[in-house]
Amino acid sequence: MIKISVLRAKSALWCFLVYICLTIFGYSNTAFSQHRAVDFDVIEDLASKFQGTSLEKKANFELARVYLRNQRFQEAIWTFRKIGKVDLAETLENTLKSVMLSNEFNISKEGGFGDVFIGRFGDNKVLSNNAEGVFKTIEGFENEVLAYRLDKLLGLNIVPLTFFYNHPKYGRGSMQYYIKNVKKNDSARGRDVNFRKYGYPKNQNGMWLLDYLLNNMDRHGYNWFKRPGGHVVAIDHDSSLNGRVFNFFSFLLTGAKLTMQLESLPDGEVLRRLIKLKPSDFDGLGVDTQKIFKKRDMIVKEVERLRPGVICHQLFF
């Protein structure tokens, strides 16, 4: 009994010391970053030490502050949402979107067939490090905004801020906030990165759910990457919501298939959010979302078959 108490005391002391380090990092990282780049993998690792403890929310709050002070806005938004600071996340997101909409977008690179553009927003007090964005006028650009809306509603936190944007030269399209310093995959086709061909691993349940609902057959290694902490970022959803003919040719050309993965079915808060999705959640996007709700119903049916009573519990408790 005494040994257990000593172990608990040591564990608590360790957590406290790590928390103090993270807090100090949060206050001093601005000055620190003037000398060398902040290692976000390190601070993500520090915050992860508190998972399942009473200090988990406080540690992640400090982590969000570090991101915010280093103008890593999307990472800060995701971290605030993770700990239930929804109002803070919404305020930050609305501010970021407002600043991006009100500042000139300077295109630095064209991609695709002249319908994908990468550029920076002009200097200002909020985006003093020239925030970057990806602007698309490609067919299906509405699906980029849809993917972000769905990701946000489900609480997956893997799709960066995306909204409709009117460019003075290229017209209406989608604008996505560009996540910096990500670790990109070396290949699009490898078994461990080409999910559209080889299926989604267990640790990518959120990405499977997003793609299954959107009928996104384009999740190869160049359409997702990792940010600090091992968190994934999902991009390129313009080819979502296609029909059976498109799916058939995708399979013939790339081996792409998107099946019901029973091991990836959602639970907990994500399942509750999925059940409560409604068509009005997607108002103003100009996209037919019937396929999303058909896929949602198929998932719910499988969950109820495998876990009787779970759906009822999520609806009423």
C-alpha positions, -999 to +999 in steps of 0.1 A: +000+000+000+029+023+009+046+015-024+015+023-044+012+057-026+048+065-033+044+056-070+013+078-072+031+107-055+060+103-079+037+102-109+018+133-097+051+152-091+063+142-126+030+155-141+033+187-121+068+194-132+060+187-169+030+210-166+052+238-151+076+234-181+047+236-205+033+267-187+067+284-188+071+275-224+037+291-230+048+324-215+083+325-229+080+310-263+077+344-281+112+354-269+125+319-274+113+318-310+134+348-318+165+327-314+154+294-329+122+277-341+098+263-316+098+225-317+061+218-317+066+180-315+082+186-281+053+207-267+028+183-282+046+155-264+046+175-231+009+180-234+002+143-241+018+134-207-014+146-191-039+126-211-064+111-187-053+132-157-069+162-140-044+185-157-052+174-192-074+204-201-050+229-185-020+214-203-038+216-237-049+251-230-012+261-226-004+242-258-031+262-276-015+294-263+019+284-276+004+277-310-014+311-309+016+331-299+035+315-328+007+323-352-002+287-358-039+296-358-055+264-371-036+243-346-047+266-318-083+263-330-082+225-331-066+224-296-092+247-281-120+226-296-103+194-282-107+207-246-142+221-251-132+258-254-156+261-283-163+299-278-125+306-279-121+284-310-151+301-328-138+336-320-103+328-333-117+311-364-140+340-372-111+365-367-088+345-389-114+341-416-123+379-415-086+389-418-081+365-447-111+378-465-101+415-460-065+412-472-051+408-506-043+372-517-010+373-536-007+342-558+028+327-559+022+294-576-004+278-599-012+241-598-036+217-614-048+229-648-048+266-639-075+262-613-055+257-581-035+286-567-012+289-537-004+323-523+001+346-493-020+372-476-006+407-472+011+418-440-011+430-411-011+429-373-028+395-371-011+377-399+023+393-396+041+362-409+021+362-442-004+334-437-007+312-468-038+298-485-048+274-512-074+288-536-094+265-559-117+273-588-117+236-599-150+219-606-163+207-572-146+234-551-178+236-531-169+201-517-138+216-501-160+239-480-184+210-474-156+188-461-145+214-436-181+219-424-186+182-420-152+178-402-162+206-378-196+192-371-182+158-363-153+172-342-127+153-362-103+183-364-084+172-395-096+195-423-082+231-422-104+262-423-120+264-457-145+290-470-158+305-502-136+332-516-141+357-545-108+365-563-108+397-584-093+379-614-103+342-611-137+346-596-155+324-570-137+294-554-127+278-522-100+291-499-082+268-475-058+279-447-024+264-454-009+244-425+029+250-422+057+227-414+039+195-420+055+161-427+045+151-462+044+115-474+072+104-497+048+086-520+012+086-531+010+049-538+026+031-508+004+006-489+007+026-457-004+059-473-027+050-502-059+045-483-081+046-513-065+013-525-054-005-494-080+007-468-077+028-437-056+017-407-072+016-373-056+049-362-072+068-391-108+062-382-116+098-384-104+101-420-122+069-430-155+084-415-150+117-434-142+100-467-169+074-464-196+100-458-183+122-486-177+092-509-142+106-514-122+081-535-091+102-537-073+096-504-038+087-516-005+097-500-003+132-514-038+142-501-030+139-464+000+145-442+010+148-406+015+179-383+034+179-350+022+154-325+014+129-352-020+145-359-032+141-395-044+169-419-067+160-447-069+180-480-083+178-515-120+169-513-131+184-546-138+150-562-162+140-534-199+130-538-195+113-571-218+085-583-213+049-592-199+055-627-171+077-613-165+051-586-163+023-612-137+041-633-117+051-603-115+015-594-104+005-629-078+033-631-064+034-596-078+004-577-097+029-555-125+015-533-144+028-503-160+001-482-177-001-448-149-007-423-165-023-393-133-018-372-135+020-380-171+026-369-174+057-347-183+057-310-186+082-282-189+119-290-182+114-327-211+089-330-234+113-311-225+141-334-230+119-365-265+108-353-275+144-348-265+157-382-293+174-401-296+188-437-299+224-424-263+220-411-251+224-447-273+253-458-257+278-480-232+255-496-251+248-528-243+210-525-267+181-526-260+163-493-284+134-497-256+109-502-240+120-469-272+111-450-276+078-469-241+069-458-248+081-423-278+058-421-258+029-433-232+035-405-258+039-379-274+006-390-241-012-387-234+003-353-268-008-340-263-043-354-229-047-337-237-028-305-274-031-297-288-002-277-259+022-284-278+044-308-308+047-284-284+057-256-267+083-278-301+098-287-316+101-252-287+104-228 
